Amino acid sequence: MAEYPITKFHFMVAWGGKNIGFTEVSGLAVEQEMIEYRHGASTEYTKVKMPGMKKYGNITLKRGTFKDDNEFFEWWNAAELNDIERRDITISLLNGKHQAMVTWSVKNAWPLKVDPGDLKADGNEVAIETIELAHEGITIQHV
């Protein structure tokens, strides 16, 4: 039987024990900063490159706008100076049997930006709202 890569359209986002349907998730990249160093007595005329601190970008989640659903805005609006509810979030890429194949565990996420989307009088699309999350790290696990 042939092996195929996992498709990216079947995924689940969970926070606080609640599964929420999203149309798009982006920003799951992780990066290793580079440190360059050269001591003065080195016989080499180049710098040594070594790994530094890990760097994580913001995560963007998009979903359809629903009547009487203010969860994004309420979470964002609850923030005060140095006081915000942080949530651990799990993003899972699923197979055809709805089993997690790859899981991203996001630590201490909090809403940085909420965008209700644009409005167009001549548009024929679903209203999409966006939440951008800052966080303190991602753990990636392939099952």
Secondary structure, DSSP 8 states (H G I E B T S, - for coil): -------SS-EEEEETTEEE--SEEE---EEEEEEEE--TT-SSSS-EEEEEEEEE--EEEEEE--TT--HHHHHHHT-BTTB---EEEEEEEE-TTS-EEEEEEEEEEEEEEEE-----TT--S--EEEEEEE-S-EEEEE-
